[in-house]
Amino acid sequence: MLARDAENLYWMARYLGRAENTARLIISTSDILLDLPQGASLGWGTVLQIAGIDHMYKKHYETVAEADIMHFLIADERNQSSILSSVQNARENTRTLRELLPEELWERINSLYLYIVNNIDLASKNRRNKYLFLQNVIQQRHSIEGLIISTLERDLAYYFIRLGTHIERADMTTRIMDINYAISLPQDSDSDEITRQTLWVGILKALSAFLPYRRLHNVNVNMAGVVDFLFHERRFPRSIIHCLYEIESTLSDLPMNEALLPHVKAAQLHIQNKSTKELDIVQLHESIDIAQQQLNDIHNALNETYFSPNEGTKAA
């Protein structure tokens, strides 16, 4: 496989995952903001920091206003992480790979792109329309992933798609978990514990993890339980450890993986060895920072191993 094809497959998957995850981040933040007591610090500007795109926003906007942030996250083509840009980029990558991928996959990604272009104004009209638009993006992304899983041969194309999917998924799980760190509640709030519990419920729901969590943990939702679940639960597809084991398994089927596997093992050890019982919000944030850097190390090693060769050379 050519290096450029491997890279396009990887980024097609990452961009599709990013579109879905940005939709999830917007929905979860909207819900959390409704549950916060008066005087709590979380605002949409903080969400930009969580997503790692606050500096880019400041280049193009003078004020931190919800309407501007919604446009930036959903429709601004200057933001390569916006939903529109992500699907646009995934579509372009898929277009260059049509000889490697089923025609139906191109059709579904193109259909998602056309849906966004034709309905993006819905997202700015009111909360209900925005929610419906974002849910449709998520559902169509699920349809695309289902098609990939059920129709693609387990060959190099599939492996690079899975790597992109799980790196992006693990990264967004860490970012959504970090929302709680960004929130300062009023010190005189009598309902601090209840509010924190509500926030963790919101984070579980943002990751479609609420029911799986309750099935496995017959206890009230609390920070230690949620962090343990999202860090360590190998049976849940959006947990960080599940994603890391999927990355390891996929890499094991690829040649030239010697430089990559140590990075994955280091990330697994960091997550596995992290006790969540005595963890506070600051320590969680620090642990998430390390996990995000380790995911970036895996990405960089992938780039150096498979994507950096000059055009026309084989990646694997």
C-alpha positions as CSV (number, residue, x, y, z in Angstrom):
1,M,0.0,0.0,0.0
2,L,1.2,3.5,-0.9
3,A,2.1,5.7,2.1
4,R,-0.3,8.4,0.9
5,D,-3.2,5.9,0.7
6,A,-2.4,4.6,4.2
7,E,-2.4,8.2,5.5
8,N,-5.6,9.1,3.7
9,L,-7.4,6.0,5.2
10,Y,-6.1,6.9,8.7
11,W,-7.3,10.5,8.4
12,M,-10.6,9.6,6.8
13,A,-11.3,7.7,10.0
14,R,-10.0,10.4,12.3
15,Y,-12.1,13.1,10.6
16,L,-15.3,11.0,10.7
17,G,-14.7,10.3,14.4
18,R,-14.0,14.0,15.0
19,A,-17.2,15.1,13.4
20,E,-19.2,12.7,15.7
21,N,-17.2,13.6,18.7
22,T,-17.6,17.3,18.2
23,A,-21.3,16.7,18.0
24,R,-21.2,14.8,21.2
25,L,-19.1,17.5,22.9
26,I,-21.7,20.2,21.9
27,I,-24.6,18.1,23.1
28,S,-23.0,17.2,26.4
29,T,-21.9,20.8,27.2
30,S,-25.4,22.1,26.3
31,D,-26.9,19.6,28.8
32,I,-24.4,20.3,31.5
33,L,-24.8,24.1,31.3
34,L,-28.5,23.6,32.0
35,D,-27.7,21.7,35.2
36,L,-25.1,24.1,36.6
37,P,-26.0,26.3,39.6
38,Q,-25.8,30.1,39.2
39,G,-22.2,31.3,39.6
40,A,-20.5,28.2,38.1
41,S,-17.6,28.9,35.8
42,L,-18.1,26.7,32.8
43,G,-18.9,28.5,29.6
44,W,-18.5,27.8,25.9
45,G,-15.1,29.4,25.9
46,T,-13.9,26.7,28.2
47,V,-15.1,24.1,25.8
48,L,-12.8,25.5,23.2
49,Q,-9.9,25.0,25.6
50,I,-11.0,21.4,26.3
51,A,-11.1,20.7,22.5
52,G,-7.7,22.4,22.1
53,I,-8.8,24.9,19.6
54,D,-9.2,28.1,21.7
55,H,-6.1,29.8,20.1
56,M,-7.5,29.2,16.6
57,Y,-10.8,30.7,17.6
58,K,-9.2,33.8,18.9
59,K,-7.5,34.3,15.5
60,H,-10.9,34.8,13.9
61,Y,-13.3,36.1,16.6
62,E,-13.0,39.0,18.9
63,T,-15.5,38.0,21.5
64,V,-16.4,34.7,23.2
65,A,-20.1,34.4,22.3
66,E,-22.2,31.3,22.2
67,A,-23.5,31.9,18.6
68,D,-19.9,32.5,17.3
69,I,-18.6,29.4,19.1
70,M,-21.5,27.3,17.7
71,H,-20.6,28.5,14.2
72,F,-16.9,27.8,14.8
73,L,-17.5,24.3,16.1
74,I,-20.2,23.3,13.5
75,A,-19.8,25.3,10.3
76,D,-16.6,27.3,10.1
77,E,-14.3,26.0,7.4
78,R,-11.4,27.8,8.8
79,N,-11.6,25.4,11.8
80,Q,-10.3,22.0,10.5
81,S,-12.0,20.4,13.5
82,S,-15.5,21.8,12.8
83,I,-18.1,19.3,11.9
84,L,-18.4,20.6,8.3
85,S,-14.6,20.7,7.8
86,S,-14.1,17.2,9.3
87,V,-16.7,15.6,7.0
88,Q,-15.5,17.6,4.1
89,N,-11.9,16.3,4.7
90,A,-13.1,12.8,5.2
91,R,-15.1,13.0,2.0
92,E,-12.0,14.3,0.1
93,N,-9.8,11.5,1.5
94,T,-12.4,8.9,0.5
95,R,-12.7,10.3,-3.0
96,T,-9.0,9.6,-3.5
97,L,-9.4,6.0,-2.2
98,R,-12.4,4.9,-4.3
99,E,-10.4,2.0,-5.8
100,L,-9.7,0.6,-2.3
101,L,-13.1,1.1,-0.7
102,P,-16.7,-0.1,-1.4
103,E,-18.8,2.3,-3.5
104,E,-21.4,2.3,-0.8
105,L,-18.9,3.7,1.7
106,W,-18.3,6.7,-0.6
107,E,-22.1,7.1,-1.1
108,R,-22.7,7.2,2.7
109,I,-19.9,9.6,3.4
110,N,-21.0,11.8,0.5
111,S,-24.6,11.6,1.8
112,L,-23.5,12.8,5.3
113,Y,-21.6,15.7,3.7
114,L,-24.7,16.7,1.7
115,Y,-26.9,16.4,4.8
116,I,-24.6,18.8,6.7
117,V,-24.4,21.3,3.8
118,N,-28.1,21.3,3.3
119,N,-29.2,21.4,6.9
120,I,-26.5,23.3,8.7
121,D,-28.7,26.3,9.2
122,L,-30.9,24.2,11.4
123,A,-28.2,24.2,14.1
124,S,-28.4,27.9,14.6
125,K,-32.2,28.3,14.8
126,N,-32.9,26.9,18.2
127,R,-31.8,24.3,20.8
128,R,-34.2,21.6,19.5
129,N,-33.2,21.9,15.9
130,K,-29.5,22.0,16.9
131,Y,-30.0,18.8,18.8
132,L,-31.7,17.0,16.0
133,F,-29.0,18.1,13.5
134,L,-26.2,16.9,15.8
135,Q,-28.0,13.6,16.5
136,N,-28.4,13.0,12.8
137,V,-24.6,13.6,12.3
138,I,-23.9,11.0,15.1
139,Q,-26.3,8.5,13.7
140,Q,-25.0,8.7,10.1
141,R,-21.5,8.4,11.4
142,H,-22.6,5.2,13.2
143,S,-24.1,3.9,9.9
144,I,-20.7,4.5,8.2
145,E,-18.8,2.7,10.9
146,G,-21.2,-0.2,10.7
147,L,-20.7,-0.5,7.0
148,I,-16.9,-0.4,7.5
149,I,-17.0,-3.2,10.1
150,S,-19.5,-5.4,8.1
151,T,-18.1,-5.1,4.6
152,L,-14.3,-4.4,4.5
153,E,-11.8,-7.2,4.2
154,R,-9.5,-7.4,7.2
155,D,-6.6,-6.0,5.2
156,L,-4.3,-3.0,5.3
157,A,-7.0,-0.6,4.4
158,Y,-9.2,-1.8,7.3
159,Y,-6.2,-1.7,9.8
160,F,-5.4,1.9,9.1
161,I,-9.0,2.9,9.4
162,R,-9.2,1.2,12.8
163,L,-6.1,2.9,14.0
164,G,-7.5,6.3,13.1
165,T,-10.9,5.4,14.7
166,H,-9.5,4.4,18.0
167,I,-6.9,7.1,18.4
168,E,-9.6,9.7,17.8
169,R,-12.0,8.0,20.1
170,A,-9.6,7.7,23.0
171,D,-8.6,11.3,22.6
172,M,-12.2,12.6,22.7
173,T,-13.0,10.4,25.7
174,T,-10.2,12.1,27.6
175,R,-11.4,15.6,26.6
176,I,-15.0,15.0,27.6
177,M,-13.9,13.6,30.9
178,D,-11.9,16.8,31.5
179,I,-15.0,18.9,31.4
180,N,-15.4,18.6,35.2
181,Y,-11.9,20.0,35.7
182,A,-13.0,23.1,33.9
183,I,-15.9,23.8,36.2
184,S,-15.6,25.8,39.4
185,L,-18.7,25.7,41.5
186,P,-19.6,28.5,43.9
187,Q,-18.0,27.8,47.3
188,D,-21.2,28.5,49.1
189,S,-23.1,26.0,47.0
190,D,-25.0,23.6,49.3
191,S,-25.6,21.2,46.4
192,D,-21.9,20.8,45.3
193,E,-22.0,17.0,45.6
194,I,-25.3,16.7,43.8
195,T,-24.2,19.0,41.0
196,R,-20.9,17.0,40.6
197,Q,-22.9,13.8,40.4
198,T,-25.1,15.3,37.7
199,L,-22.1,16.4,35.8
200,W,-20.7,12.9,35.8
201,V,-24.0,11.6,34.6
202,G,-23.8,14.1,31.7
203,I,-20.3,12.9,30.8
204,L,-21.5,9.2,30.8
205,K,-24.4,10.2,28.5
206,A,-22.1,12.1,26.2
207,L,-20.1,9.0,25.6
208,S,-23.2,6.7,25.4
209,A,-21.9,5.1,28.6
210,F,-24.7,5.7,31.1
211,L,-26.5,2.4,30.8
212,P,-23.3,0.3,30.4
213,Y,-22.0,1.9,33.5
214,R,-25.2,1.2,35.5
215,R,-25.3,-2.4,34.4
216,L,-21.7,-3.0,35.6
217,H,-21.8,-0.6,38.7
218,N,-24.9,-1.1,40.8
219,V,-24.0,2.1,42.7
220,N,-24.7,5.8,42.4
221,V,-22.8,7.7,39.8
222,N,-19.7,9.2,41.3
223,M,-16.3,10.5,40.1
224,A,-14.3,7.4,41.2
225,G,-16.7,5.0,39.5
226,V,-17.0,7.0,36.3
227,V,-13.2,7.5,36.0
228,D,-12.6,3.8,36.7
229,F,-15.1,2.8,34.1
230,L,-13.9,5.2,31.3
231,F,-10.2,4.4,32.1
232,H,-10.3,0.7,32.8
233,E,-13.4,-1.0,31.5
234,R,-12.1,-3.1,28.6
235,R,-15.7,-4.2,27.6
236,F,-16.8,-0.7,26.9
237,P,-15.8,0.5,23.3
238,R,-15.2,4.1,24.3
239,S,-13.0,3.4,27.3
240,I,-9.4,4.5,27.0
241,I,-8.0,1.1,27.7
242,H,-10.3,-0.6,25.2
243,C,-9.1,1.8,22.5
244,L,-5.5,1.2,23.4
245,Y,-5.9,-2.6,23.2
246,E,-7.6,-2.2,19.9
247,I,-4.7,-0.1,18.7
248,E,-2.2,-2.7,19.9
249,S,-4.2,-5.6,18.3
250,T,-4.3,-3.7,15.0
251,L,-0.6,-2.8,15.0
252,S,0.2,-6.5,15.7
253,D,-1.2,-7.3,12.2
254,L,1.0,-4.7,10.6
255,P,4.7,-4.9,9.6
256,M,7.3,-2.5,10.9
257,N,5.5,-2.1,14.2
258,E,8.6,-2.3,16.4
259,A,8.8,1.5,17.1
260,L,5.1,1.8,17.7
261,L,4.3,-0.9,20.2
262,P,6.4,0.5,23.1
263,H,4.4,3.8,22.9
264,V,1.1,1.8,23.1
265,K,2.4,-0.3,26.0
266,A,3.4,2.9,27.9
267,A,0.0,4.4,27.4
268,Q,-1.7,1.1,28.6
269,L,0.5,1.0,31.7
270,H,-0.3,4.6,32.5
271,I,-4.0,3.9,32.4
272,Q,-3.9,0.5,34.1
273,N,-1.8,1.7,37.0
274,K,-3.9,4.7,37.7
275,S,-5.9,4.2,40.9
276,T,-9.1,6.2,40.8
277,K,-10.2,5.7,44.4
278,E,-8.3,8.7,45.9
279,L,-8.1,10.7,42.6
280,D,-9.2,14.4,42.8
281,I,-10.2,16.6,39.9
282,V,-6.7,18.2,39.6
283,Q,-5.0,14.8,39.6
284,L,-7.4,13.5,37.0
285,H,-6.6,16.5,34.8
286,E,-2.9,15.8,35.1
287,S,-3.4,12.1,34.3
288,I,-5.6,13.0,31.3
289,D,-2.8,15.4,30.1
290,I,-0.3,12.5,30.2
291,A,-2.7,10.2,28.3
292,Q,-3.3,12.8,25.6
293,Q,0.4,13.3,25.1
294,Q,0.9,9.5,24.9
295,L,-1.8,9.3,22.2
296,N,0.0,12.1,20.4
297,D,3.2,10.0,20.7
298,I,1.5,7.1,19.1
299,H,0.2,9.3,16.3
300,N,3.7,10.7,15.7
301,A,5.2,7.2,15.6
302,L,2.5,6.1,13.1
303,N,3.4,9.1,10.9
304,E,7.1,8.4,11.0
305,T,6.7,4.7,10.4
306,Y,4.0,4.6,7.7
307,F,3.1,8.0,6.4
308,S,6.4,9.8,6.1
309,P,8.0,7.9,3.2
310,N,8.2,9.8,-0.1
311,E,5.2,9.6,-2.3
312,G,5.2,6.4,-4.3
313,T,6.8,4.3,-1.7
314,K,5.0,1.6,0.3
315,A,3.9,2.2,3.8
316,A,3.3,-1.5,4.7
